[in-house]
Amino acid sequence: MAYFAVSSHKTAVKVQKGSNAAGKHVTVPAVVVSRRGRFTVTERRVITNVASPIKEEWQVNLHGPTQEVMRGDLPGLVTVEEVRALEAELDSGAGVEALRRFNKALRAVPADKWEAVLRPVFNELCFNLESFNPAFAACLLQVQRTIGVSDYVRRDMALKNLIQPLAGEYGMHNNQPQLKTHRELFSDFFMSLFGYPLPQLLADSPAPAAAQLLYSQMMRDILGGGGHEDPLAQASYALGYNLAIEYLADYEKTWMLDSFRDLNARVLKKDIDWIFLEVHAEGEAEHAAIGHNAVLNIVPTEHASILRAAMADHDRDFAVFYNRMAELMEGH
């Protein structure tokens, strides 16, 4: 089923959103360019390409380890193979399983009370969306805090990768004027779906307890550096956490786009503004590749276990959140 598959868009200098006129399933490897050449980050994933006009394009720069980063007088870094093995663990982790449950519930939302069922979910999703910005900023901070500890070039190359997804959240992309922020795009999506402004939902809703819990756990873990005292170990933890966020977001937004399109075709039959979900479904594979490269530029070999722990921590808490979102829709 394409519903349980993830987009795997080709990472290149320019990424643009378009359509396959035939609406067929296509398989394209997401790739990264590194010192060792091209390799797939996530192989043989599939997405149904839906007909939609090209509305946005952006530049993606992937900064793999250079010869200066890989100098022989510096400590060895984690390998591509090690990082890919850690990513593969997420493929069969609790987060992906929770997303399966969430999307199954979303596709089963009853036609006669879809709005009542989805309102509390969107209240949570709104807070959740915005909560990742401080999480990304905290990951950047942890890398920056290795000044005087990590190598100058390694630190700089990691930051060159990390800044791009965070900037994109605010509509800033290479070689483009500032576009809509992702919060604006989410508001547009909500308005087209429900027919009234997002602030009205937030004013009428209780505190988003599940999203607040996930946010507090993310900030506790990232800023706490996984309980490590060494700044570089804390940065390695943050980079693993960041990679898990981006890697799972590829599953999250691609499946969500497919599920909401299914809901619209089955129940809503509205002219929906899909740009928020399209941007993420198209871009998260590239963001995961960027996070992958950030790791390869600075994380020492001996910190592989720290990466694994960080990725497992986010997978665990992310799963709790999406299981709760599924619970909000089940039983109606």
C-alpha positions in Angstrom: 0.0 0.0 0.0 1.4 3.4 -1.0 -0.2 4.7 2.2 2.4 3.0 4.3 5.3 4.2 2.2 7.5 7.3 2.3 8.6 9.7 -0.4 12.1 9.4 -1.6 12.8 12.5 -3.7 16.1 13.0 -5.4 18.3 15.4 -3.5 19.8 17.8 -6.0 20.7 21.5 -6.2 17.1 22.4 -7.1 14.0 20.7 -5.7 10.7 21.7 -7.2 7.2 20.6 -6.5 5.3 19.2 -9.4 3.2 16.3 -10.6 3.3 13.1 -12.5 0.5 13.6 -15.0 -0.3 9.9 -15.0 -0.6 9.8 -11.2 1.5 6.7 -11.2 3.7 5.3 -8.4 7.3 6.2 -9.0 10.4 5.2 -7.0 13.3 7.7 -6.9 16.3 7.3 -4.5 17.0 10.1 -2.1 20.7 10.7 -2.4 23.4 12.6 -0.7 26.7 13.7 -2.2 29.6 13.1 0.2 33.4 12.7 0.0 32.8 9.0 -0.7 30.4 9.7 -3.6 26.7 9.2 -4.0 24.7 6.9 -1.9 21.0 6.4 -1.0 19.9 7.7 2.3 16.6 5.7 2.2 16.3 3.2 -0.6 13.2 2.1 -2.5 10.6 4.2 -0.8 7.5 5.0 -2.8 5.0 7.9 -3.0 1.9 8.4 -5.1 2.6 11.6 -7.2 -0.6 13.6 -7.3 -1.5 16.2 -9.8 -0.8 19.7 -8.5 0.7 22.8 -10.0 4.3 23.7 -9.3 4.0 26.4 -6.6 7.4 26.7 -5.1 11.0 25.7 -5.6 14.0 26.0 -3.4 17.7 25.4 -3.2 19.2 22.6 -1.2 22.9 22.5 -0.3 24.4 19.3 1.0 27.8 19.8 2.7 29.4 16.4 3.0 32.8 15.9 4.7 35.7 17.6 2.8 39.3 16.6 2.8 40.0 19.2 5.5 37.2 17.7 7.7 38.7 14.2 7.2 42.3 15.2 8.0 44.4 12.4 9.4 45.6 14.4 12.4 42.0 14.7 13.7 40.0 12.0 15.5 38.0 9.6 13.2 34.4 10.3 12.5 31.3 8.1 12.4 30.9 6.5 8.9 28.1 6.6 6.4 27.4 2.9 7.1 27.1 3.5 10.8 24.6 6.4 10.4 22.6 4.5 7.8 22.3 1.5 10.2 20.9 3.8 12.9 18.4 5.3 10.5 17.3 1.8 9.5 16.4 1.2 13.2 13.9 4.0 13.0 12.2 2.3 10.0 11.0 -0.4 12.3 10.7 1.7 15.5 7.8 2.8 17.7 7.5 6.2 15.9 6.7 4.7 12.5 4.3 2.2 14.1 2.5 5.1 15.8 2.3 7.0 12.5 0.7 3.9 10.9 -2.0 3.9 13.7 -2.5 7.7 13.3 -3.0 7.5 9.6 -5.3 4.5 9.8 -7.5 6.5 12.2 -7.4 9.6 10.1 -8.6 7.6 7.1 -11.5 6.2 9.1 -12.8 9.6 10.4 -16.6 9.5 10.0 -18.2 11.7 7.5 -20.9 13.0 9.8 -18.7 14.3 12.5 -15.3 14.9 10.9 -14.9 18.4 12.3 -15.6 17.5 15.9 -13.1 14.6 15.6 -10.3 16.7 14.0 -10.6 19.9 16.0 -8.6 18.5 19.0 -6.1 16.9 16.7 -5.4 20.2 15.0 -5.1 22.0 18.3 -2.3 19.6 19.2 -0.7 19.6 15.7 -0.5 23.4 15.7 1.5 23.5 18.9 3.5 20.6 17.8 4.5 22.2 14.6 5.8 25.3 16.2 7.6 23.4 19.0 10.1 22.0 16.6 11.6 25.4 15.9 13.1 25.9 19.3 14.2 22.2 19.2 16.1 22.9 16.0 17.5 26.1 17.5 18.7 24.1 20.5 20.5 21.6 18.3 22.3 24.4 16.6 23.2 25.9 20.0 24.7 22.6 21.2 27.0 22.5 18.2 27.9 26.1 18.6 28.8 25.5 22.2 31.7 23.2 21.1 33.8 26.3 20.4 37.3 25.6 21.6 36.5 21.9 21.8 35.6 20.7 18.3 37.6 21.4 15.2 36.9 24.8 13.6 36.1 23.5 10.1 34.1 20.5 11.3 32.0 22.7 13.5 31.4 25.2 10.7 30.4 22.5 8.2 27.9 20.9 10.6 26.4 24.3 11.1 26.2 25.0 7.4 24.0 22.0 7.1 21.9 22.6 10.2 20.9 26.1 9.4 19.1 25.4 6.2 16.0 23.4 7.5 15.6 25.9 10.4 15.7 28.9 8.0 13.2 27.1 5.7 10.7 27.0 8.6 10.7 30.8 8.3 10.4 30.8 4.5 14.0 31.6 3.9 15.7 29.6 1.1 18.9 30.0 -0.8 18.7 32.4 -3.8 15.0 33.3 -3.0 13.1 36.2 -1.4 11.5 35.2 1.9 8.4 33.1 1.3 5.6 32.3 3.7 6.6 30.8 7.0 5.5 27.2 7.7 3.2 28.6 10.4 1.5 30.7 7.7 1.2 27.7 5.4 -0.3 25.7 8.2 -2.9 28.4 8.9 -3.8 28.5 5.2 -4.2 24.7 5.3 -6.5 24.9 8.3 -8.6 27.7 6.9 -9.2 25.9 3.7 -10.2 22.7 5.6 -12.4 24.1 8.4 -13.5 27.4 6.8 -12.5 29.7 9.8 -9.2 31.1 11.0 -6.8 29.0 13.1 -6.7 31.5 16.0 -10.4 30.7 16.5 -9.6 27.1 17.1 -6.8 28.0 19.5 -9.1 30.4 21.5 -11.8 27.8 21.8 -9.6 24.8 22.7 -7.9 23.5 25.9 -4.2 23.4 26.4 -2.6 20.9 23.9 -1.4 18.5 26.6 0.2 15.9 24.4 2.1 18.4 22.3 3.3 20.3 25.3 4.6 17.1 26.8 6.6 16.2 23.7 7.9 19.8 23.5 9.1 19.7 27.1 10.7 16.3 26.6 12.5 17.4 23.4 14.0 20.5 25.1 14.9 18.6 28.2 16.8 16.0 26.2 18.5 18.3 23.7 19.6 21.0 26.2 20.5 18.3 28.7 22.8 16.7 26.1 21.6 13.2 26.9 23.1 13.6 30.4 26.7 14.0 29.1 29.0 16.7 30.5 31.4 17.0 27.6 30.3 19.7 25.1 31.2 17.6 22.1 29.2 14.6 23.5 26.3 16.9 24.1 26.5 18.1 20.5 26.7 14.6 19.2 23.5 13.8 21.1 21.8 16.9 19.7 22.8 15.9 16.1 21.4 12.4 16.6 18.2 13.9 18.0 18.0 16.3 15.1 18.5 13.5 12.6 15.7 11.5 14.2 13.3 14.4 14.0 14.0 14.9 10.3 14.0 11.3 9.4 10.6 10.6 11.1 9.2 13.8 9.6 9.6 12.3 6.1 7.2 9.4 7.1 5.0 11.8 9.0 4.2 14.4 6.4 4.2 12.2 3.4 1.7 9.8 4.9 -0.3 12.7 6.3 -0.6 14.3 2.8 -1.9 11.1 1.4 -4.3 10.5 4.2 -5.8 14.0 4.1 -6.1 13.8 0.3 -8.0 10.5 0.9 -10.2 12.2 3.5 -11.0 15.0 1.1 -11.9 12.7 -1.7 -14.1 10.6 0.5 -15.7 13.1 2.8 -14.8 16.8 2.5 -14.7 17.4 -1.3 -13.2 20.9 -0.8 -10.7 23.0 -2.6 -7.9 22.5 0.0 -4.7 24.5 0.2 -2.2 21.7 0.3 1.0 23.7 0.2 1.9 23.1 3.9 1.8 19.3 3.5 3.3 19.4 0.0 6.3 21.4 1.1 7.0 19.0 3.9 6.3 15.8 1.9 8.6 17.1 -0.8 11.3 18.5 1.5 11.7 16.2 4.5 13.8 13.6 2.7 16.2 16.4 1.8 16.2 17.7 5.4 17.0 14.2 6.6 19.9 14.1 4.2 21.1 17.5 5.5 20.9 16.2 9.1 22.8 13.1 8.0 25.6 15.2 6.6 25.7 17.3 9.7 26.4 14.2 11.7 29.1 13.0 9.3 31.0 16.3 9.6 31.6 16.4 13.3 30.5 13.3 15.4 33.5 11.2 16.5 33.6 7.5 16.0 33.3 6.8 19.8 30.0 8.8 19.9 28.1 6.3 17.7 26.3 5.0 20.8 25.4 8.6 21.8 23.8 9.1 18.4 21.8 5.9 18.8 20.6 6.9 22.3 19.5 10.3 21.0 17.6 8.8 18.1 15.9 6.3 20.3 14.9 8.9 22.8 13.1 11.0 20.2 11.5 7.9 18.6 10.1 6.9 21.9 8.5 10.3 22.7 7.4 11.0 19.2 5.5 7.6 19.3 3.7 8.6 22.5 2.5 11.8 20.8 1.2 10.2 17.7 -0.4 7.3 19.6 -2.3 10.0 21.6 -3.4 11.7 18.3 -4.7 8.3 17.1 -6.6 7.9 20.4 -8.3 11.2 19.8 -9.8 9.9 16.5 -10.5 6.3 17.4 -13.8 5.2 18.8 -16.0 7.7 17.0 
